[in-house]
Amino acid sequence: MDRRGFEEAEKDNRQAVMDNKAEETKNPKIIKVALYARVSTEEQKENFSLAAQLELLRKHASDSKFEVFDEYVDDGYSGTSFDRPQFQRLLDDSRQDKFQLILVYKVDRFFRNNKDLLNTVDELQRFGVSVRSITEPFDTSNYLGKFVLSLFGSIAELERNTFMERSKMGKLRRAREGYYSGSSPTKFGYVYIKETKKLEIDGKEADVVKLVYELYNQPDSSLVKVTRKLRVLGYKTKEGHLMREDVVHDILRDSIYIGKWYANRYDSKTNGLKPKEDWIEVNVPKIISEEAFLKAQEYLNNRRNYSVRNAKYKYLLQGMVKCGDCGTTIAGTADKQIQEKNGKKYGPYFKLYYRCSHFFRNKY
């Protein structure tokens, strides 16, 4: 091809590019977006209402001529956790190429942990999905936006840590002044009075607590028998579910029912118990006698350590070893495995080991 031919080809190429741009201007590609809103339990009193977030997100999408694929709303979930139902649904849909952009009101609605935020954004980008805040100047579709995102993510994490530290200090101060600042919902058997910041006895639930101790402190009783009896009688937990063994166990173990509640018991970093001298005792109304409580502790220890149960294996250290983090008894357990080789199955083989038996800490 001679020079004139090259010039003609280059001219045709430029014209094609211009024609494509003109076509894109006439028929712009519609971007599908997902709207994500979140508010945590402690933020529900602040200016982060879900309705306000969604209203602003919808307006931004409309003004930008975006097509809204769906709205994802997590009500009462922390921004430091992955375990958010709608957030997980958002990630699943992003992997299936259902939208190209996620809109959030602020970056802290998406995450309050900078490391998790950046890792999640990187994962989303592998599926061709970007994240944009409608109130902060960043867009993760370019490198500068990623840099700005990391700055805002660090600020969000700092705000969260500062809030938690202040909240912790406030709870400890209230505990030293004799006020209850425990978990929500309040312990079974009590109601929390906001005006006085103290606990009062819930008459109906207190009767159930007394019945739990009365039934369990029988010579031939057990957690299973007590729970079964309570379910037959129709007694329910604070959440409205039929009574469970773990709730009965916690009622029997908690010193709050003899008028002693402790703040600052656990180390947030290790989830282990702090030295007892660091605990802050708060006096609360008593529901049962100390004699009944101590008797229940004796029965709990004996029945847990020496009960036959339906165990298939004998463990030499049964009832003798405690968890180094929380002090709960270590339990023996078996992991059944089947191996397959050359189309044939061998086993089952059993791997025996010990683990902490605390209901909540061992949940995962």
C-alpha positions as CSV (number, residue, x, y, z in Angstrom):
1,M,0.0,0.0,0.0
2,D,1.4,3.4,-1.0
3,R,1.4,6.6,1.1
4,R,-1.9,7.8,-0.3
5,G,-3.5,4.5,0.6
6,F,-2.3,4.8,4.2
7,E,-3.6,8.4,4.4
8,E,-7.0,7.2,3.1
9,A,-7.1,4.3,5.7
10,E,-6.2,6.7,8.6
11,K,-8.9,9.1,7.5
12,D,-11.4,6.3,7.4
13,N,-10.4,5.2,10.9
14,R,-10.7,8.7,12.3
15,Q,-14.2,9.0,10.7
16,A,-15.2,5.6,12.3
17,V,-14.1,6.8,15.7
18,M,-16.0,10.0,15.3
19,D,-19.1,8.1,14.2
20,N,-18.9,5.8,17.2
21,K,-18.6,8.7,19.6
22,A,-21.6,10.4,17.9
23,E,-23.6,7.1,18.2
24,E,-22.7,6.9,21.9
25,T,-23.9,10.4,22.4
26,K,-27.2,9.7,20.7
27,N,-27.6,6.3,22.5
28,P,-25.6,6.4,25.7
29,K,-25.0,3.1,27.4
30,I,-27.3,2.7,30.4
31,I,-25.5,2.0,33.6
32,K,-27.2,-0.4,36.0
33,V,-26.6,0.5,39.7
34,A,-27.3,-1.0,43.1
35,L,-28.3,1.2,46.0
36,Y,-26.9,0.2,49.4
37,A,-28.0,1.7,52.7
38,R,-27.1,0.6,56.3
39,V,-27.6,1.8,59.8
40,S,-26.3,0.1,63.0
41,T,-28.1,-0.2,66.3
42,E,-26.2,2.6,68.0
43,E,-26.6,4.9,65.0
44,Q,-30.4,4.7,64.8
45,K,-30.6,7.8,67.0
46,E,-28.2,9.7,64.8
47,N,-28.8,11.3,61.3
48,F,-28.3,8.1,59.4
49,S,-32.0,7.1,58.9
50,L,-32.5,4.5,56.1
51,A,-35.3,6.5,54.6
52,A,-33.1,9.6,54.1
53,Q,-30.2,7.6,52.7
54,L,-32.5,5.9,50.1
55,E,-34.2,9.1,49.1
56,L,-30.8,10.7,48.3
57,L,-29.5,7.6,46.6
58,R,-32.6,7.4,44.3
59,K,-32.3,11.1,43.5
60,H,-28.7,10.8,42.5
61,A,-29.4,7.7,40.3
62,S,-32.2,9.6,38.6
63,D,-30.2,12.7,38.0
64,S,-27.3,10.7,36.6
65,K,-29.7,8.7,34.3
66,F,-28.8,5.4,36.0
67,E,-31.0,2.4,35.9
68,V,-31.6,1.1,39.5
69,F,-31.3,-2.7,39.5
70,D,-32.3,-3.2,43.2
71,E,-32.0,-1.7,46.7
72,Y,-30.1,-3.4,49.5
73,V,-30.9,-2.3,53.0
74,D,-29.3,-3.6,56.3
75,D,-31.1,-2.3,59.3
76,G,-29.3,-2.7,62.6
77,Y,-26.0,-4.1,61.4
78,S,-22.5,-2.9,62.2
79,G,-20.2,-1.6,59.4
80,T,-17.3,-3.6,60.8
81,S,-19.0,-7.0,60.0
82,F,-19.3,-9.0,56.8
83,D,-22.3,-10.8,58.3
84,R,-25.0,-8.6,56.9
85,P,-27.8,-10.3,55.0
86,Q,-28.3,-7.6,52.3
87,F,-24.6,-6.9,52.0
88,Q,-24.0,-10.6,51.2
89,R,-26.9,-10.5,48.7
90,L,-25.3,-7.5,47.1
91,L,-21.9,-9.3,46.7
92,D,-23.7,-12.4,45.3
93,D,-25.5,-10.3,42.7
94,S,-22.3,-8.4,41.8
95,R,-20.6,-11.7,40.9
96,Q,-23.5,-12.4,38.5
97,D,-23.0,-9.2,36.5
98,K,-26.4,-7.7,37.5
99,F,-25.1,-4.2,37.8
100,Q,-21.9,-2.1,37.1
101,L,-22.0,0.4,40.0
102,I,-22.8,0.5,43.7
103,L,-24.0,3.8,45.2
104,V,-23.7,4.5,48.9
105,Y,-24.5,7.7,50.9
106,K,-21.1,7.6,52.6
107,V,-18.2,5.1,52.5
108,D,-18.8,4.3,56.2
109,R,-22.3,2.9,55.2
110,F,-20.4,0.3,53.1
111,F,-17.6,-0.5,55.7
112,R,-16.0,0.9,58.8
113,N,-13.0,-1.3,58.5
114,N,-10.5,0.1,56.0
115,K,-8.7,-3.2,55.3
116,D,-12.0,-5.1,54.6
117,L,-13.3,-2.1,52.6
118,L,-10.3,-2.1,50.2
119,N,-10.3,-5.9,49.9
120,T,-14.0,-5.9,49.0
121,V,-13.6,-3.1,46.5
122,D,-10.7,-5.0,44.8
123,E,-12.9,-8.1,44.7
124,L,-15.8,-6.2,43.1
125,Q,-13.5,-4.7,40.5
126,R,-12.7,-8.2,39.3
127,F,-16.4,-8.5,38.4
128,G,-16.4,-5.1,36.7
129,V,-18.3,-3.4,39.6
130,S,-17.3,0.0,41.0
131,V,-18.3,1.8,44.3
132,R,-19.3,5.4,44.4
133,S,-20.2,7.7,47.4
134,I,-22.7,10.4,46.5
135,T,-21.4,12.7,49.3
136,E,-17.7,12.1,49.0
137,P,-15.4,12.8,45.9
138,F,-14.3,9.4,44.9
139,D,-15.1,6.8,42.3
140,T,-13.3,3.4,42.4
141,S,-13.4,3.1,38.6
142,N,-10.0,5.0,38.5
143,Y,-6.7,4.9,40.4
144,L,-7.2,8.3,42.0
145,G,-10.6,7.3,43.3
146,K,-9.0,4.2,45.0
147,F,-6.5,6.5,46.7
148,V,-9.2,8.8,48.0
149,L,-11.3,5.8,49.0
150,S,-8.5,4.6,51.3
151,L,-8.4,8.0,53.0
152,F,-12.1,8.1,53.6
153,G,-12.0,4.4,54.7
154,S,-9.3,5.3,57.3
155,I,-11.4,8.2,58.6
156,A,-14.5,6.0,58.9
157,E,-12.5,3.4,60.9
158,L,-11.0,6.1,63.1
159,E,-14.5,7.5,63.8
160,R,-15.8,4.0,64.7
161,N,-12.9,3.3,67.0
162,T,-13.2,6.7,68.7
163,F,-17.0,6.1,69.2
164,M,-16.4,2.6,70.7
165,E,-13.7,3.9,73.0
166,R,-15.9,6.7,74.3
167,S,-18.8,4.4,74.6
168,K,-16.7,1.9,76.6
169,M,-15.4,4.7,78.9
170,G,-19.0,5.9,79.5
171,K,-20.2,2.4,80.4
172,L,-17.4,1.9,82.9
173,R,-18.1,5.3,84.5
174,R,-21.8,4.5,84.8
175,A,-20.9,1.1,86.3
176,R,-18.7,2.7,89.0
177,E,-21.6,5.0,89.8
178,G,-23.8,1.9,90.3
179,Y,-25.7,2.0,87.1
180,Y,-26.4,-1.0,84.8
181,S,-24.9,-0.8,81.3
182,G,-25.0,-4.4,80.2
183,S,-26.2,-6.1,77.1
184,S,-29.3,-5.4,75.0
185,P,-31.8,-7.0,75.3
186,T,-31.7,-6.9,79.1
187,K,-31.1,-10.1,81.0
188,F,-34.0,-12.5,81.3
189,G,-36.0,-11.7,84.4
190,Y,-35.3,-7.9,84.3
191,V,-36.4,-4.7,82.6
192,Y,-34.1,-1.7,82.0
193,I,-35.5,1.6,83.1
194,K,-34.0,4.4,81.0
195,E,-34.9,7.2,83.4
196,T,-33.1,5.7,86.4
197,K,-30.5,3.7,84.3
198,K,-31.1,0.7,86.5
199,L,-32.7,-2.7,86.4
200,E,-36.1,-3.7,87.8
201,I,-37.5,-7.2,88.2
202,D,-39.9,-8.4,85.6
203,G,-42.5,-10.3,87.6
204,K,-43.5,-13.0,85.1
205,E,-39.9,-13.6,83.9
206,A,-38.7,-13.7,87.5
207,D,-41.1,-16.5,88.2
208,V,-39.6,-18.5,85.4
209,V,-36.1,-17.9,86.8
210,K,-37.2,-19.2,90.2
211,L,-38.8,-22.2,88.5
212,V,-35.6,-23.0,86.6
213,Y,-33.6,-23.1,89.8
214,E,-36.3,-25.1,91.6
215,L,-36.4,-27.7,88.8
216,Y,-32.7,-27.9,88.2
217,N,-31.8,-28.3,91.9
218,Q,-33.5,-31.7,92.0
219,P,-31.3,-34.8,92.4
220,D,-32.2,-36.4,89.1
221,S,-32.6,-33.2,87.0
222,S,-30.7,-32.0,83.9
223,L,-30.6,-29.1,81.5
224,V,-32.6,-31.1,79.0
225,K,-35.3,-32.0,81.5
226,V,-35.7,-28.5,82.7
227,T,-35.8,-27.1,79.2
228,R,-38.4,-29.7,78.1
229,K,-40.6,-28.9,81.1
230,L,-40.4,-25.2,80.4
231,R,-41.4,-25.7,76.7
232,V,-44.3,-27.9,77.7
233,L,-45.5,-25.1,80.0
234,G,-45.1,-22.7,77.1
235,Y,-42.5,-20.4,78.6
236,K,-40.5,-18.3,76.0
237,T,-37.3,-16.3,75.8
238,K,-37.2,-12.5,75.6
239,E,-37.1,-12.8,71.8
240,G,-40.4,-14.8,71.9
241,H,-39.0,-18.2,71.1
242,L,-39.7,-21.4,73.0
243,M,-37.1,-21.8,75.8
244,R,-33.7,-23.3,74.8
245,E,-31.0,-25.1,76.7
246,D,-28.4,-22.4,76.3
247,V,-30.8,-19.8,77.8
248,V,-31.5,-22.1,80.8
249,H,-27.8,-22.7,81.2
250,D,-27.0,-18.9,81.2
251,I,-29.8,-18.3,83.8
252,L,-28.2,-21.0,86.0
253,R,-24.7,-19.6,85.6
254,D,-25.3,-15.8,85.9
255,S,-24.6,-14.2,89.3
256,I,-27.0,-11.4,88.3
257,Y,-29.8,-13.4,89.8
258,I,-28.3,-13.2,93.3
259,G,-27.9,-9.4,92.9
260,K,-24.4,-9.2,91.5
261,W,-23.7,-7.9,88.0
262,Y,-20.1,-7.2,86.8
263,A,-18.9,-4.7,84.3
264,N,-15.4,-4.9,82.7
265,R,-15.2,-8.7,82.9
266,Y,-14.0,-9.5,79.4
267,D,-11.0,-8.4,77.4
268,S,-12.2,-7.2,74.0
269,K,-9.0,-8.2,72.3
270,T,-8.8,-11.8,73.6
271,N,-12.4,-12.4,74.6
272,G,-11.0,-13.9,77.8
273,L,-11.8,-13.0,81.3
274,K,-9.9,-10.1,82.9
275,P,-8.4,-10.5,86.4
276,K,-11.2,-10.4,89.0
277,E,-9.7,-7.3,90.6
278,D,-10.5,-5.4,87.4
279,W,-14.2,-6.3,87.5
280,I,-16.7,-3.6,88.6
281,E,-19.5,-5.0,90.7
282,V,-23.0,-3.4,90.3
283,N,-25.7,-4.3,92.8
284,V,-29.0,-5.2,91.1
285,P,-32.4,-6.6,92.5
286,K,-32.0,-10.2,93.7
287,I,-34.4,-12.9,92.3
288,I,-33.0,-16.0,93.9
289,S,-31.1,-16.9,97.1
290,E,-27.4,-17.3,97.2
291,E,-27.9,-20.8,98.6
292,A,-30.0,-21.9,95.5
293,F,-27.4,-20.4,93.2
294,L,-24.4,-22.2,94.8
295,K,-26.4,-25.4,94.8
296,A,-27.0,-25.0,91.1
297,Q,-23.3,-24.4,90.4
298,E,-22.4,-27.6,92.2
299,Y,-24.9,-29.6,90.2
300,L,-23.8,-28.0,86.9
301,N,-20.1,-28.9,87.6
302,N,-20.9,-32.5,88.6
303,R,-23.4,-33.2,85.9
304,R,-21.2,-31.7,83.2
305,N,-18.0,-33.5,84.2
306,Y,-19.3,-36.9,85.0
307,S,-22.5,-37.4,83.1
308,V,-22.5,-40.5,80.7
309,R,-24.5,-38.7,77.9
310,N,-24.5,-40.4,74.5
311,A,-20.8,-40.1,74.1
312,K,-19.3,-42.7,71.6
313,Y,-15.8,-42.2,72.9
314,K,-14.0,-41.8,76.2
315,Y,-11.8,-38.8,76.6
316,L,-9.0,-38.9,79.2
317,L,-9.2,-35.2,80.0
318,Q,-13.0,-35.1,80.3
319,G,-14.1,-32.4,82.7
320,M,-10.5,-31.6,83.7
321,V,-9.3,-29.0,81.2
322,K,-10.4,-25.3,81.0
323,C,-10.3,-22.9,78.0
324,G,-7.4,-20.5,78.3
325,D,-9.5,-17.6,76.9
326,C,-12.8,-17.8,78.7
327,G,-12.4,-20.5,81.4
328,T,-15.2,-22.8,80.0
329,T,-14.6,-26.5,80.2
330,I,-12.9,-28.1,77.2
331,A,-15.0,-30.8,75.5
332,G,-13.8,-33.8,73.5
333,T,-15.2,-34.2,70.0
334,A,-14.7,-36.4,66.9
335,D,-14.4,-35.4,63.3
336,K,-15.4,-38.2,60.9
337,Q,-13.6,-38.4,57.6
338,I,-13.9,-40.7,54.6
339,Q,-11.0,-40.9,52.1
340,E,-11.5,-41.8,48.5
341,K,-8.7,-43.3,46.4
342,N,-8.9,-45.0,42.9
343,G,-12.6,-44.9,43.0
344,K,-12.8,-46.7,46.4
345,K,-13.9,-45.2,49.7
346,Y,-11.9,-46.0,52.9
347,G,-13.0,-45.2,56.4
348,P,-14.7,-43.7,58.2
349,Y,-11.7,-42.4,60.2
350,F,-12.1,-40.4,63.4
351,K,-9.9,-37.6,64.4
352,L,-10.4,-36.9,68.1
353,Y,-9.6,-33.5,69.6
354,Y,-10.7,-31.0,72.2
355,R,-12.5,-27.6,71.8
356,C,-14.0,-24.9,74.0
357,S,-17.6,-25.8,74.7
358,H,-18.9,-22.2,75.3
359,F,-22.2,-21.9,73.3
360,F,-21.6,-18.5,71.8
361,R,-17.8,-18.4,71.4
362,N,-17.7,-21.8,69.8
363,K,-20.6,-21.0,67.4
364,Y,-18.2,-20.4,64.5
